[in-house]
Amino acid sequence: MSRIQESVIVRTIVRIMVPFIELFALYVIMHGSGGPGGGFQGGVIFGAAIILYAMIYGIAKGKERMPDTLDKILASTGLTIYAGTGLLCLFFGGKFLQYGMVPLLPDDPAEVSALLIDAVEIGIGITVSAVMISLFFDVSPPESEEEELPAELPISTYREA
């Protein structure tokens, strides 16, 4: 482990900040239809929080927090939400993601559109965060190689050589 990963201060700050980063990601996802942000941006922020945790606490702890099976379930669930919303619009005679064609409980097409846009944003956010986390774990070194990496040499060792 590097000196940064062993630092009590960095570990404490990351442990405190990750829930706030995740909460901000949910805010970005839910307010993306009416302002800056959306599912992609919120998904990236949420994925970055898990990646930050894994970088500081180690890949094994990160995989405990987001196991492969959960990651696959979330990626497929997000994709299902997105595609299901689009197919629902097709089923009621509209085009793919033409929200106004879906006759839901509220009679106001603007309310129906807002609900379905939020559903699509949530699906995109879930998928993006799951894929980002999966890519990070796929390119990170396995635990056995991570432990065998040599520790950083102090600067004084380089000057002697």
PyMOL commands that set and color helices and strands:
alter all, ss='L'
color gray80, all
select helices_A, chain A and resi 3-6+8-30+39-57+59-65+68-91+99-101+109-139+143-148+155-160
alter helices_A, ss='H'
color red, helices_A
deselect
rebuild
show_as cartoon
